[in-house]
């Protein structure tokens, strides 16, 4: 018998030892999966927002979902601390991170109600889970939570743990930490919170969406009453304090009709969520946000402290917004809206962008989203197609009536000028010239050009395309016009240059996408047409004269659609392409508005200011200068209508190709004459 008991005892001891060793092995296994616990705890900090910088390193935005203002435990009133202790962890100051009594009580209650009515997590356990672990329900997570809980208890005092807990817990709608919640909900500093307000706050973290008083005031107040009862039961408040607190009223700000009639001593106002916007350039940072959403998960964007370096030039952006928002026609017509965007034609960097008048974050960004017919601002592509087809700037086109079936288009002002050059045709934006050029080259050649532009310019398959029955966004039109600025290269618009993590390690690096699609000799002729349009054509109200009295190298083209439903100006300098669009969001008619009269002046004001204030110094169209130096092109003053040398007052600056075949013939003829004379 004794031998039997010895065997049983030995088995029990062995089982106990195996169990201890097993538990030790499991703990040790999961402990190894955790990073250095001491370092993890010491280096812990709440989530870090993503910071967005402009091209010069200036911070222009922060992206985050939570608002967290840390609080010291000394700032938290006793009533607030007691409210949390009463409902969440009454034995916090006596247990060692895990509360066995609380666990047994929770098990009994849950068995009684046959559902998970009550949890048993202590402040320390919640801190370990919220700050360092995921919220999944795997056994491995619970073991890691227990390990971290014990380590936290060993490392910190109870007050330090309580403080970290109060700063970490979530109160719903982006508010983390008790100080942020008090300020957000009641517009009070945490030190000024009274007993019923403390109870309301303590009740929220259990179910933030359900118990937040903004969302469900009735449920929040029922929870408050439970907490007040607990506080009275455990003698944290007196019977008198309990009765006063139970009579205290809460009212949503939207239900207040007259604030002067509210008894603020016995009533708490629950305020709406404040709209917090730190963006200095919302039209642009909306694009950054969209880029990040496409390339990173939300956890990284809102919590991991990404550093985003962008293409924006904030100095230019600020002037763009000021120019747009203070433009007199936009101030005088509340309904009038529009957009303006600038891209660097050498690399596609979006340098400035205005998505609308007084643009607010996440609004309809017209610079990107508004697709409107662009009218005559499309004509340069028709002219360019003709140049590719062999036309020159002094090619004569008949300006006369054109009828095709039931379609009988007219010129602006209904005048016909008989014969005009390409220069004068674009200068005056003559509809008949554009139509006849397109008819002569054919629609297919125009489609080839627009396809190469890769800018979503999709003209209709009829001659109305010559008049700009093409829809585009300001961004896509700026991208298309960039070829006239840089000499034939399509550049892909770029928003984000580089993304780094919080430690400065590069996660993403974007390089410009540049592709040569046209020869500079052909582009140069169209660029010269655009320069003439500013000098003496419909675009002359965009002409920039700096404060020093200098004119800048620039070109551009106005656009006005039928009934002035939208007006445009697309302009270029040697470095930038900028488009301006104005119109009503419902696309209704404007009374006698034109691109030259309404849109071009904004462009002029914007460029004049960025130049005068030293943020931009235009250079020259070097690709044109190089072609002239190399003997491929030359300038000549010719008659605007005839394209010939004459003493007319309507001379224009034509840019012509040098005919190398004729030059070779002339050179051979001269050599032959020399040979004959020598003999």
C-alpha positions as CSV (number, residue, x, y, z in Angstrom):
1,X,0.0,0.0,0.0
2,X,2.8,2.4,1.0
3,X,4.5,1.5,-2.3
4,X,1.3,2.4,-4.2
5,X,1.0,5.8,-2.5
6,X,4.7,6.4,-3.2
7,X,4.1,5.7,-6.8
8,X,1.0,8.0,-6.9
9,X,3.1,10.8,-5.1
10,X,5.9,10.3,-7.5
11,X,3.5,10.5,-10.5
12,X,2.0,13.7,-9.0
13,X,5.3,15.3,-8.3
14,X,6.5,14.3,-11.8
15,X,3.3,15.7,-13.4
16,X,3.7,18.9,-11.4
17,X,7.3,19.2,-12.5
18,X,6.4,18.4,-16.1
19,X,3.6,21.0,-15.9
20,X,5.9,23.6,-14.5
21,X,8.6,22.9,-17.1
22,X,5.9,22.9,-19.8
23,X,4.5,26.3,-18.6
24,X,8.1,27.6,-18.4
25,X,8.8,26.4,-21.9
26,X,5.6,27.9,-23.3
27,X,6.3,31.2,-21.6
28,X,9.9,31.2,-22.7
29,X,8.9,30.4,-26.3
30,X,6.5,33.3,-26.5
31,X,8.8,35.6,-24.6
32,X,11.4,35.0,-27.4
33,X,8.8,36.1,-30.0
34,X,8.5,39.4,-28.2
35,X,11.2,42.1,-28.7
36,X,13.3,43.1,-25.7
37,X,10.5,43.7,-23.2
38,X,12.4,46.3,-21.2
39,X,13.2,48.3,-24.4
40,X,9.7,47.8,-25.7
41,X,8.2,49.3,-22.6
42,X,10.7,52.1,-22.2
43,X,10.5,53.0,-25.9
44,X,6.7,52.9,-26.0
45,X,5.0,56.0,-27.3
46,X,1.5,56.6,-28.6
47,X,0.8,56.5,-32.3
48,X,2.7,59.1,-34.4
49,X,1.0,61.0,-37.2
50,X,2.2,61.0,-40.8
51,X,3.9,64.3,-41.6
52,X,3.8,65.8,-45.1
53,X,6.5,68.2,-46.4
54,X,6.8,70.4,-49.4
55,X,9.7,70.3,-51.9
56,X,11.7,72.7,-49.6
57,X,11.2,70.6,-46.5
58,X,8.4,72.8,-44.9
59,X,5.7,70.8,-43.1
60,X,2.4,71.3,-44.7
61,X,0.2,68.7,-43.1
62,X,-0.3,65.9,-40.5
63,X,-2.4,62.9,-41.2
64,X,-4.0,61.1,-38.3
65,X,-7.2,59.6,-37.1
66,X,-6.7,60.1,-33.4
67,X,-6.2,63.1,-31.2
68,X,-4.2,62.5,-28.1
69,X,-3.2,65.1,-25.5
70,X,-1.1,63.4,-22.7
71,X,-2.0,64.0,-19.1
72,X,0.0,63.6,-15.9
73,X,-1.7,61.5,-13.1
74,X,-1.5,64.5,-10.8
75,X,-3.8,66.5,-13.2
76,X,-6.5,63.9,-13.0
77,X,-9.1,64.7,-10.3
78,X,-9.8,62.0,-7.7
79,X,-13.4,61.6,-9.0
80,X,-12.1,60.6,-12.4
81,X,-9.6,58.1,-11.1
82,X,-12.2,56.6,-8.7
83,X,-14.8,56.3,-11.5
84,X,-12.4,54.2,-13.6
85,X,-11.4,52.1,-10.6
86,X,-15.0,51.5,-9.6
87,X,-16.1,50.1,-13.0
88,X,-12.9,48.7,-14.5
89,X,-10.3,47.6,-11.9
90,X,-11.3,48.1,-8.3
91,X,-8.4,46.1,-6.8
92,X,-5.8,47.8,-9.1
93,X,-3.6,49.0,-6.3
94,X,-3.5,45.6,-4.5
95,X,-3.1,43.0,-7.3
96,X,0.0,42.3,-9.3
97,X,-1.4,42.9,-12.8
98,X,-3.8,40.0,-13.0
99,X,-6.8,39.9,-10.6
100,X,-7.8,36.3,-9.7
101,X,-10.9,37.5,-7.8
102,X,-12.0,39.6,-10.8
103,X,-11.5,36.6,-13.0
104,X,-13.6,34.3,-10.8
105,X,-16.3,37.0,-10.5
106,X,-16.4,37.5,-14.3
107,X,-16.7,33.7,-14.9
108,X,-19.6,33.4,-12.4
109,X,-21.5,36.3,-14.0
110,X,-20.9,35.0,-17.5
111,X,-22.1,31.5,-16.5
112,X,-25.1,33.0,-14.9
113,X,-26.1,35.0,-17.9
114,X,-24.8,32.5,-20.5
115,X,-22.9,35.2,-22.3
116,X,-19.8,37.3,-22.1
117,X,-21.4,39.9,-19.9
118,X,-18.2,40.9,-18.0
119,X,-14.5,40.9,-18.7
120,X,-11.7,40.7,-16.2
121,X,-8.9,42.6,-17.8
122,X,-7.0,44.9,-15.4
123,X,-5.6,48.3,-16.3
124,X,-2.2,46.7,-16.8
125,X,-3.5,44.0,-19.1
126,X,-5.5,46.5,-21.2
127,X,-2.3,48.7,-21.4
128,X,-0.3,45.7,-22.5
129,X,-2.9,44.7,-25.2
130,X,-3.6,48.2,-26.5
131,X,-0.1,49.5,-26.5
132,X,1.9,46.5,-27.7
133,X,-0.3,43.8,-29.0
134,X,-3.1,43.1,-31.5
135,X,-6.7,42.5,-30.4
136,X,-7.1,39.0,-31.8
137,X,-8.4,36.3,-29.5
138,X,-5.6,33.7,-30.1
139,X,-4.2,31.9,-27.1
140,X,-0.7,33.0,-28.1
141,X,-1.8,36.7,-27.8
142,X,-3.2,36.1,-24.3
143,X,0.0,34.4,-23.2
144,X,2.1,37.3,-24.5
145,X,-0.3,39.7,-22.8
146,X,0.2,38.0,-19.5
147,X,4.0,38.1,-20.0
148,X,3.9,41.8,-20.8
149,X,1.5,42.5,-17.9
150,X,3.9,41.0,-15.4
151,X,6.9,42.9,-16.9
152,X,5.0,46.2,-16.8
153,X,4.1,45.6,-13.1
154,X,7.8,44.9,-12.4
155,X,9.0,48.0,-14.3
156,X,6.5,50.7,-13.3
157,X,4.8,52.0,-10.2
158,X,1.0,51.7,-10.0
159,X,0.5,55.5,-10.6
160,X,2.8,55.3,-13.7
161,X,0.7,52.4,-15.0
162,X,-2.5,54.2,-14.3
163,X,-1.3,57.3,-16.0
164,X,-0.2,55.4,-19.1
165,X,-3.6,53.6,-19.2
166,X,-5.5,56.9,-19.0
167,X,-3.5,58.3,-21.9
168,X,-3.9,55.1,-24.0
169,X,-7.6,54.3,-23.8
170,X,-9.9,55.1,-26.7
171,X,-13.1,57.2,-26.2
172,X,-14.4,57.0,-29.8
173,X,-14.4,59.4,-32.8
174,X,-10.6,59.8,-32.8
175,X,-10.1,60.7,-29.1
176,X,-7.4,58.8,-27.3
177,X,-6.7,59.6,-23.6
178,X,-8.9,61.1,-21.0
179,X,-7.6,64.7,-21.4
180,X,-8.4,64.7,-25.1
181,X,-11.9,63.2,-24.5
182,X,-12.8,65.8,-21.8
183,X,-11.7,68.6,-24.1
184,X,-13.5,67.2,-27.1
185,X,-16.8,66.2,-25.4
186,X,-17.2,68.9,-22.7
187,X,-14.8,71.6,-23.8
188,X,-13.2,71.3,-20.3
189,X,-9.7,70.7,-19.1
190,X,-9.6,67.3,-17.2
191,X,-8.8,69.0,-13.9
192,X,-12.2,70.8,-14.0
193,X,-14.3,67.6,-14.6
194,X,-17.1,67.1,-12.0
195,X,-18.3,63.8,-10.6
196,X,-21.1,63.0,-13.2
197,X,-18.8,64.0,-16.1
198,X,-16.1,61.7,-14.6
199,X,-18.6,58.8,-14.6
200,X,-19.6,59.5,-18.2
201,X,-16.0,59.4,-19.3
202,X,-15.2,56.3,-17.4
203,X,-18.2,54.5,-19.0
204,X,-17.1,55.1,-22.6
205,X,-14.0,52.9,-23.1
206,X,-16.0,49.7,-22.5
207,X,-17.9,50.3,-25.8
208,X,-16.8,53.6,-27.4
209,X,-19.2,53.6,-30.2
210,X,-22.2,52.7,-28.0
211,X,-21.5,54.7,-24.9
212,X,-20.1,57.9,-26.5
213,X,-22.7,60.6,-25.5
214,X,-22.6,62.2,-28.9
215,X,-23.8,59.0,-30.5
216,X,-26.1,57.6,-27.8
217,X,-26.7,60.0,-24.9
218,X,-29.3,57.7,-23.3
219,X,-27.0,54.7,-23.2
220,X,-24.2,56.9,-21.9
221,X,-26.3,58.2,-19.0
222,X,-27.5,54.7,-18.1
223,X,-23.8,53.6,-17.9
224,X,-23.0,56.7,-15.8
225,X,-25.7,55.7,-13.3
226,X,-24.2,52.2,-12.9
227,X,-20.8,53.8,-12.3
228,X,-22.1,56.3,-9.8
229,X,-23.8,53.4,-7.9
230,X,-20.5,51.6,-7.8
231,X,-18.7,54.6,-6.5
232,X,-21.2,55.1,-3.7
233,X,-21.1,51.4,-2.9
234,X,-17.3,51.4,-2.4
235,X,-17.5,54.8,-0.5
236,X,-15.7,56.7,-3.2
237,X,-18.4,59.4,-3.0
238,X,-20.9,60.2,-0.3
239,X,-24.7,59.7,-0.5
240,X,-25.2,63.4,-1.0
241,X,-22.6,63.6,-3.8
242,X,-24.3,60.6,-5.4
243,X,-27.8,62.2,-5.3
244,X,-26.5,65.5,-6.8
245,X,-24.6,63.7,-9.5
246,X,-27.7,61.6,-10.4
247,X,-29.7,64.9,-10.9
248,X,-27.1,66.4,-13.1
249,X,-28.3,67.0,-16.7
250,X,-26.5,66.4,-20.0
251,X,-27.7,68.1,-23.2
252,X,-26.3,68.0,-26.8
253,X,-25.2,71.3,-28.2
254,X,-27.5,70.8,-31.2
255,X,-30.5,70.7,-28.8
256,X,-29.6,74.0,-27.2
257,X,-31.9,76.8,-28.5
258,X,-30.7,79.6,-26.2
259,X,-27.5,79.2,-24.2
260,X,-28.4,82.0,-21.8
261,X,-31.3,79.8,-20.5
262,X,-29.1,76.8,-19.7
263,X,-28.2,76.3,-16.1
264,X,-24.5,75.6,-16.7
265,X,-23.9,74.8,-13.0
266,X,-26.1,71.8,-13.1
267,X,-26.0,71.0,-16.8
268,X,-23.2,69.7,-19.0
269,X,-23.1,70.5,-22.8
270,X,-22.0,67.7,-25.0
271,X,-20.2,69.3,-28.0
272,X,-20.0,68.1,-31.5
273,X,-16.7,66.7,-32.9
274,X,-14.4,69.6,-33.8
275,X,-13.1,69.6,-37.3
276,X,-9.4,69.6,-37.0
277,X,-7.4,70.5,-40.1
278,X,-3.7,71.2,-40.0
279,X,-3.2,71.2,-43.7
280,X,-1.7,74.3,-45.2
281,X,-2.6,73.2,-48.7
282,X,-5.7,71.0,-48.6
283,X,-6.1,70.8,-52.4
284,X,-2.7,69.2,-52.6
285,X,-2.7,67.1,-49.4
286,X,-5.9,65.4,-50.5
287,X,-3.8,64.0,-53.4
288,X,-1.1,62.9,-50.9
289,X,-3.7,61.2,-48.8
290,X,-5.1,59.3,-51.8
291,X,-1.6,58.2,-52.8
292,X,-0.9,56.9,-49.3
293,X,-4.2,55.0,-49.1
294,X,-3.3,53.3,-52.4
295,X,0.2,52.3,-51.2
296,X,0.1,51.8,-47.4
297,X,-2.4,50.3,-44.9
298,X,-4.2,52.6,-42.6
299,X,-2.2,51.5,-39.6
300,X,1.0,52.7,-41.2
301,X,-0.6,56.0,-42.4
302,X,-2.2,57.1,-39.1
303,X,0.1,55.5,-36.5
304,X,3.6,54.8,-37.8
305,X,5.0,58.3,-38.2
306,X,5.6,58.3,-41.9
307,X,7.5,61.2,-43.4
308,X,6.2,62.1,-46.9
309,X,8.2,64.4,-49.1
310,X,6.2,65.9,-52.0
311,X,6.5,68.0,-55.1
312,X,4.6,71.0,-53.8
313,X,6.2,74.4,-53.6
314,X,4.4,75.9,-50.7
315,X,5.5,79.5,-51.5
316,X,3.9,79.2,-54.9
317,X,0.9,77.3,-53.5
318,X,0.2,80.1,-51.0
319,X,0.2,82.7,-53.8
320,X,-2.0,80.5,-56.0
321,X,-4.6,80.2,-53.3
322,X,-4.5,83.9,-52.4
323,X,-4.8,84.9,-56.1
324,X,-7.7,82.5,-56.7
325,X,-9.7,83.2,-53.5
326,X,-9.3,87.0,-53.9
327,X,-10.0,87.2,-57.6
328,X,-12.7,89.9,-58.0
329,X,-15.1,87.9,-60.3
330,X,-15.0,85.0,-57.9
331,X,-15.8,87.2,-54.9
332,X,-18.6,89.0,-56.7
333,X,-20.3,85.8,-57.9
334,X,-20.9,83.3,-55.1
335,X,-21.9,80.5,-57.4
336,X,-18.8,80.9,-59.7
337,X,-16.2,78.2,-59.1
338,X,-13.0,76.9,-60.8
339,X,-9.5,75.5,-60.4
340,X,-5.9,76.2,-61.2
341,X,-3.0,73.8,-61.4
342,X,0.7,74.1,-62.2
343,X,3.1,71.3,-63.2
344,X,6.8,71.5,-63.7
345,X,7.2,70.6,-67.4
346,X,10.7,69.1,-66.9
347,X,9.6,66.4,-64.5
348,X,5.8,66.4,-63.9
349,X,6.0,67.7,-60.4
350,X,2.7,69.2,-59.3
351,X,4.0,72.5,-57.9
352,X,0.7,74.2,-56.9
353,X,-3.0,73.3,-57.1
354,X,-6.2,75.1,-56.3
355,X,-9.2,72.7,-56.2
356,X,-11.8,75.4,-55.9
357,X,-12.6,78.7,-54.2
358,X,-12.0,78.5,-50.5
359,X,-11.3,74.8,-50.9
360,X,-11.8,72.5,-47.9
361,X,-10.3,69.1,-47.3
362,X,-12.0,66.1,-49.1
363,X,-14.2,68.5,-51.1
364,X,-14.7,68.1,-54.9
365,X,-11.3,68.9,-56.3
366,X,-12.0,70.6,-59.6
367,X,-8.4,70.6,-60.7
368,X,-8.4,66.8,-60.8
369,X,-12.1,65.8,-61.0
370,X,-13.8,68.5,-63.1
371,X,-14.1,67.3,-66.7
372,X,-15.4,70.2,-68.8
373,X,-15.3,71.0,-72.5
374,X,-12.1,73.0,-73.1
375,X,-13.1,75.0,-76.2
376,X,-10.4,76.8,-78.2
377,X,-7.7,75.8,-75.7
378,X,-7.7,72.5,-77.7
379,X,-6.9,74.3,-81.0
380,X,-3.1,74.3,-80.6
381,X,-3.2,70.5,-80.9
382,X,-5.1,70.9,-84.2
383,X,-2.5,73.4,-85.4
384,X,0.3,71.1,-84.2
385,X,-1.1,68.2,-86.1
386,X,-1.1,70.3,-89.3
387,X,2.5,71.3,-88.6
388,X,3.4,67.6,-88.3
389,X,1.6,67.2,-91.6
390,X,3.9,69.7,-93.3
391,X,2.3,73.0,-92.7
392,X,4.3,76.1,-91.7
393,X,3.4,79.2,-89.7
394,X,3.1,81.2,-92.9
395,X,0.8,78.6,-94.6
396,X,-2.3,80.4,-95.9
397,X,-5.7,79.0,-94.9
398,X,-9.0,80.4,-96.3
399,X,-11.2,81.9,-93.7
400,X,-14.6,81.5,-95.3
401,X,-18.0,80.0,-94.6
402,X,-18.1,76.2,-93.9
403,X,-21.2,74.0,-94.0
404,X,-21.4,70.3,-93.5
405,X,-24.9,68.9,-93.6
406,X,-26.9,70.7,-90.9
407,X,-23.7,71.9,-89.2
408,X,-22.9,75.6,-90.0
409,X,-20.3,76.8,-87.5
410,X,-19.5,80.5,-87.2
411,X,-16.5,82.6,-86.2
412,X,-16.6,84.6,-83.0
413,X,-18.2,87.8,-84.2
414,X,-19.3,86.1,-87.4
415,X,-16.5,87.9,-89.5
416,X,-14.6,86.2,-92.3
417,X,-11.1,87.4,-93.2
418,X,-10.6,85.5,-96.5
419,X,-6.9,84.3,-96.4
420,X,-4.9,84.2,-93.1
421,X,-1.7,82.6,-91.9
422,X,-1.6,79.9,-89.2
423,X,-0.1,82.6,-86.9
424,X,-3.1,84.9,-87.3
425,X,-5.6,82.0,-87.3
426,X,-4.5,81.0,-83.8
427,X,-4.0,84.6,-82.6
428,X,-7.7,85.4,-83.4
429,X,-8.8,81.9,-82.6
430,X,-10.6,81.7,-85.9
431,X,-13.0,78.7,-86.0
432,X,-13.0,78.3,-89.8
433,X,-9.2,78.1,-89.9
434,X,-9.1,75.3,-87.3
435,X,-11.9,73.4,-89.0
436,X,-10.2,73.6,-92.4
437,X,-6.8,72.6,-91.0
438,X,-8.4,69.5,-89.3
439,X,-10.3,68.6,-92.5
440,X,-7.1,68.9,-94.5
441,X,-4.9,66.7,-92.2
442,X,-7.7,64.3,-91.3
443,X,-9.1,63.1,-88.0
444,X,-6.8,60.0,-87.7
445,X,-3.7,62.2,-87.6
446,X,-5.2,64.2,-84.8
447,X,-6.1,61.0,-82.9
448,X,-2.5,59.9,-83.2
449,X,-1.3,63.1,-81.7
450,X,-3.7,63.0,-78.7
451,X,-2.9,59.4,-78.1
452,X,0.8,60.2,-77.8
453,X,-0.1,63.0,-75.4
454,X,-1.4,60.3,-73.0
455,X,-3.6,63.0,-71.3
456,X,-7.1,61.6,-71.7
457,X,-7.9,64.1,-74.5
458,X,-10.3,62.1,-76.5
459,X,-11.7,64.2,-79.4
460,X,-15.0,63.2,-81.0
461,X,-14.7,61.6,-84.4
462,X,-16.0,64.6,-86.3
463,X,-14.8,68.1,-87.2
464,X,-16.3,69.7,-84.0
465,X,-13.1,68.5,-82.4
466,X,-11.4,71.5,-84.1
467,X,-13.5,73.8,-81.9
468,X,-12.7,72.0,-78.7
469,X,-15.7,69.8,-78.2
470,X,-13.3,67.8,-76.0
471,X,-13.5,67.4,-72.3
472,X,-10.6,67.5,-69.9
473,X,-9.6,68.2,-66.3
474,X,-7.2,71.1,-65.6
475,X,-4.5,68.6,-64.7
476,X,-4.8,66.6,-67.9
477,X,-4.7,69.8,-70.0
478,X,-1.6,71.1,-68.1
479,X,0.0,67.7,-68.8
480,X,-0.8,68.0,-72.5
481,X,0.5,71.6,-72.7
482,X,3.8,70.6,-71.1
483,X,5.0,69.3,-74.4
484,X,5.0,72.9,-75.8
485,X,7.0,74.0,-72.7
486,X,9.7,71.4,-72.8
487,X,10.1,70.7,-76.5
488,X,8.2,67.4,-77.0
489,X,8.3,65.4,-73.8
490,X,5.3,64.0,-72.0
491,X,5.8,64.0,-68.2
492,X,3.6,62.1,-65.8
493,X,2.2,64.3,-63.0
494,X,3.9,63.4,-59.7
495,X,2.8,64.2,-56.1
496,X,5.0,62.2,-53.8
497,X,8.8,62.0,-54.3
498,X,9.7,59.9,-51.3
499,X,8.2,58.2,-48.2
500,X,10.4,57.4,-45.2
501,X,9.5,55.7,-41.9
502,X,9.8,57.4,-38.5
503,X,13.5,56.4,-38.3
504,X,14.4,58.0,-41.7
505,X,14.5,54.7,-43.7
506,X,13.3,55.1,-47.3
507,X,10.2,53.1,-48.0
508,X,9.2,54.5,-51.4
509,X,11.2,56.7,-53.9
510,X,9.4,57.9,-57.0
511,X,11.4,59.2,-60.0
512,X,9.9,61.3,-62.8
513,X,8.5,59.5,-65.8
514,X,9.6,61.4,-68.9
515,X,9.1,60.3,-72.5
516,X,10.0,62.0,-75.7
517,X,7.0,61.8,-78.1
518,X,7.6,64.7,-80.6
519,X,10.5,66.3,-82.3
520,X,11.5,69.7,-81.0
521,X,11.5,71.3,-84.5
522,X,7.7,70.7,-84.8
523,X,6.9,71.6,-81.2
524,X,8.9,74.9,-81.5
525,X,6.6,76.1,-84.2
526,X,3.5,75.6,-82.1
527,X,5.2,77.1,-79.0
528,X,5.8,80.2,-81.2
529,X,2.2,80.3,-82.1
530,X,1.3,80.3,-78.4
531,X,3.8,83.1,-77.8
532,X,2.2,85.2,-80.5
533,X,-1.2,84.5,-79.0
534,X,0.0,86.2,-75.8
535,X,1.8,89.0,-77.6
536,X,-1.0,90.1,-79.9
537,X,-3.9,87.6,-79.8
538,X,-6.8,86.5,-77.6
539,X,-4.4,85.5,-74.8
540,X,-2.9,89.0,-74.4
541,X,-4.6,89.6,-71.0
542,X,-2.3,86.9,-69.7
543,X,0.8,88.9,-70.6
544,X,3.1,89.3,-67.6
545,X,5.1,92.4,-67.1
546,X,7.2,92.2,-63.9
547,X,7.6,95.1,-61.4
548,X,10.9,95.8,-63.1
549,X,9.0,96.4,-66.4
550,X,10.3,93.2,-68.0
551,X,8.2,90.8,-70.1
552,X,8.7,87.1,-69.5
553,X,8.9,84.2,-72.1
554,X,5.4,82.8,-72.2
555,X,2.8,81.3,-74.4
556,X,-0.8,80.3,-74.0
557,X,-4.3,79.8,-75.4
558,X,-7.7,80.8,-74.2
559,X,-10.8,78.6,-74.4
560,X,-14.5,79.5,-74.3
561,X,-17.3,76.9,-74.8
562,X,-20.8,77.4,-76.2
563,X,-22.9,79.8,-74.0
564,X,-19.8,80.4,-71.9
565,X,-20.5,77.3,-69.8
566,X,-16.8,77.1,-69.0
567,X,-13.8,79.3,-69.8
568,X,-10.2,78.3,-69.8
569,X,-6.7,79.6,-70.1
570,X,-3.7,77.2,-70.6
571,X,-0.4,78.9,-70.3
572,X,3.3,77.9,-70.5
573,X,6.7,79.3,-69.5
574,X,10.0,77.5,-70.1
575,X,9.6,75.7,-66.7
576,X,5.8,75.4,-66.1
577,X,2.5,74.6,-67.6
578,X,-0.5,76.1,-65.7
579,X,-4.2,75.8,-66.6
580,X,-7.1,77.8,-65.2
581,X,-10.7,76.8,-65.4
582,X,-13.8,78.8,-64.4
583,X,-17.5,78.0,-64.5
584,X,-20.5,76.9,-62.5
585,X,-20.5,73.4,-61.0
586,X,-23.9,72.7,-62.5
587,X,-22.5,73.6,-65.9
588,X,-25.1,76.3,-66.5
589,X,-24.5,79.3,-68.8
590,X,-22.4,82.4,-67.9
591,X,-23.3,85.7,-69.5
592,X,-20.9,86.7,-72.2
593,X,-17.7,85.4,-70.5
594,X,-14.6,84.4,-72.3
595,X,-11.3,82.7,-71.5
596,X,-9.4,85.8,-72.4
597,X,-11.6,88.1,-70.3
598,X,-12.2,85.9,-67.2
599,X,-9.5,83.1,-67.0
600,X,-6.4,84.7,-68.4
601,X,-6.1,87.5,-65.8
602,X,-5.9,85.0,-63.0
603,X,-2.9,83.4,-64.7
604,X,-1.2,86.8,-65.1
605,X,-1.8,87.8,-61.5
606,X,-0.4,84.5,-60.2
607,X,2.7,84.5,-62.3
608,X,3.4,88.2,-61.7
609,X,3.3,87.7,-58.0
610,X,5.5,84.6,-57.8
611,X,8.0,86.3,-60.0
612,X,7.9,89.7,-58.2
613,X,8.3,88.0,-54.8
614,X,11.3,86.0,-56.0
615,X,9.8,82.5,-56.0
616,X,10.3,82.0,-59.7
617,X,12.6,83.4,-62.3
618,X,11.7,82.3,-65.8
619,X,14.5,81.3,-68.2
620,X,14.2,81.0,-72.0
621,X,12.7,78.3,-74.2
622,X,16.1,76.8,-74.7
623,X,15.0,74.1,-77.0
624,X,14.0,76.8,-79.5
625,X,17.2,78.8,-79.0
626,X,19.2,75.6,-79.6
627,X,17.4,74.9,-82.9
628,X,18.1,78.4,-84.1
629,X,21.8,78.2,-83.1
630,X,22.0,74.8,-84.9
631,X,20.5,76.3,-88.1
632,X,17.3,74.3,-88.0
633,X,14.9,77.3,-87.5
634,X,14.9,81.0,-87.9
635,X,12.7,84.0,-87.0
636,X,11.3,86.3,-89.6
637,X,8.8,89.2,-89.4
638,X,6.1,88.6,-91.9
639,X,2.6,89.9,-92.6
640,X,0.0,88.4,-90.4
641,X,-2.5,87.8,-93.2
642,X,-0.2,87.2,-96.2
643,X,2.8,85.4,-94.6
644,X,5.1,87.5,-96.9
645,X,7.6,90.2,-96.3
646,X,5.8,93.5,-96.3
647,X,5.7,96.8,-94.6
648,X,2.3,96.0,-93.0
649,X,1.5,97.2,-89.5
650,X,0.2,93.7,-88.7
651,X,3.6,92.0,-88.8
652,X,4.1,89.0,-86.6
653,X,7.1,87.1,-85.4
654,X,7.1,83.9,-87.5
655,X,9.3,80.9,-86.7
656,X,10.2,79.0,-89.8
657,X,12.0,75.8,-90.7
658,X,15.1,76.0,-92.8
659,X,14.7,74.0,-96.0
660,X,17.9,72.0,-96.1
661,X,17.1,70.6,-99.6
662,X,16.9,74.1,-101.0
663,X,20.0,75.1,-99.1
664,X,21.9,72.1,-100.6
665,X,20.7,73.0,-104.1
666,X,21.8,76.6,-103.6
667,X,25.1,75.6,-102.2
668,X,25.7,73.2,-105.3
669,X,24.7,76.0,-107.7
670,X,27.1,78.4,-106.1
671,X,29.9,75.8,-106.3
672,X,29.1,75.1,-109.9
673,X,29.3,78.9,-110.7
674,X,32.7,79.1,-108.9
675,X,34.0,76.1,-110.9
676,X,32.9,77.7,-114.2
677,X,34.5,81.1,-113.3
678,X,37.7,79.4,-112.2
679,X,38.0,77.5,-115.5
